[in-house]
């Protein structure tokens, strides 16, 4: 799962994506301060 966290002066917003391509496309279009994270669940790895 990929998560974009967007920080603005008044809000923090989070967007979840199932694949990297979708997340990176959205990431490029966001103008505010942002972080792209790849979330890996321990149970999914095993």
Secondary structure, DSSP 8 states (H G I E B T S, - for coil): -EEEEEE-SS-EEEEEESSHHHHHHHHHH--SEEEEEE---HHHH-
